[in-house]
Amino acid sequence: MARSTAGDRSGGGRKRAVPRSPRAVKQRLESLADAGVLDLPRAKPGLDDPEETPTADAASLPARAIPPASVSPKAPAKRGAKVSDAASRVAALEILRTEVAGCRACVHLAEARTNTVFGSGNPAARLCFLGEAPGADEDASGEPFVGRAGQLLTKIIEACTLTRDEVYILNVLKCRPPENRRPEPEEVANCRGYFERQIEAIRPEFICCLGTSAAQSLLRTDETIGKLRGRWFDYGPATVICTYHPSYLLRNPAAKRDVWDDMQHLMARMGIEMPHKGPGG
Ligand code: URA
């Protein structure tokens, strides 16, 4: 399976220290278990240094029907160029954020909302997580994925050795649909310009669609998430993977293993080393 080389943007191929104190280890194990990581390999003799912890390796992953996509390594940018590049991403996102805050394209949603929920994270992230729409907690706070599903997403991100600040999290809809119902096609059409321009500003190498709505909206397909999992897609220059939504995992914890499997493939493809192997690894 092809692997990208680690780029110079945040979140790229580097090792993360593994906690050493018994309390930190216990917390880490609990968090991993919540994210669906139930089995960890025993440390091999001579590998008890955190920096030497066994890593997920593309070659050790089970073969799946995921055809390789060509992901070219990023050429190192000059420092000045990097600063202005980062500044232009931030500026583009701030312009969009202001537009979204004043949007009334879906009058029924605009009238019911407390806040629009634009997105959060690293404007130069290599990886974006695309969700469906804000829920009650997100509407109240203006931040994406902060409720129960959001807490699970945070654990999944951390199990991948990343942090929320290293990735970018956004939704298809920027306003909460009533009763947390699925977004209507017209609502998605109204918001499409926002999430597409957000992704254009961030220029991520990878996008992970969380659940059916995100996957179908981004990829303009009506295939189910079950059919979309286990395949790579292209969205402009970005490589896309689809997995189950964290809300689904709250209702069906057994599916955490599938999500963990998807995340392992994604991290291997991104060239990010994992501090352990997941179930069956
Ligand atoms: N579900 C989503 O899809 N997005 C959020 O921000 C919260 C829950």
Residues whose N, C-alpha, C, O or C-beta is under 5 A from the ligand:
A	BS01	URA	G131 E132 A133 P134 G135 E138 P144 F145 A149 N171
